[in-house]
Amino acid sequence: MLFQNPEGVPARFDFKGNLMSRTADIPVTAALHHHGDEPEAAGYTLEELFHLSRSTVLQQRVIALQTLSNIIRQVCSFLFDYLINQISFEYRLILESMIVISNYP
């Protein structure tokens, strides 16, 4: 399964697509508790969101799809930032190498 920790426990997300800590004290009124496999755990797993996206209740489908969209946005943003940092690092390394070579007698 995607997004599991080393113990095989699936990741849980809030409605904005952020990863949630399993130990966070989230009040039930935040609407992140439900009747899934772990009703005591706040947030939703990908499996639970996919299940909700097939609900016959329109509002549940909308929330599930919006949350999945937010998760995808978060992942893409992370990958973009990572790639930019890698390119910047490699670019700096090349520039520094050129400076060292140009100063070599």
GIJOUR-V933511 format. One record per pair of residues at least 12 apart in sequence whose C-alpha atoms are under 8 Angstrom apart, sorted by sequence separation. I is the first residue (numbers start at 0). J is the second residue. If there is no record, write none. Layout:
I:J / I:J
This chain:
31:43 / 35:47 / 51:63 / 52:64 / 27:41 / 49:63 / 48:63 / 25:41 / 48:64 / 14:31 / 13:31 / 48:66 / 21:40 / 48:67 / 21:41 / 19:41 / 45:67 / 19:42 / 13:41 / 14:42 / 13:42 / 11:41 / 12:42 / 13:43 / 11:42 / 12:43 / 11:43 / 12:44 / 10:43 / 11:44 / 10:44 / 11:45 / 9:44 / 10:45 / 14:62 / 16:66 / 14:65 / 15:66 / 16:67 / 14:66 / 16:68 / 13:66 / 16:69 / 17:70 / 15:69 / 16:70 / 14:69 / 15:70 / 16:71 / 16:72 / 17:73 / 16:73 / 12:70
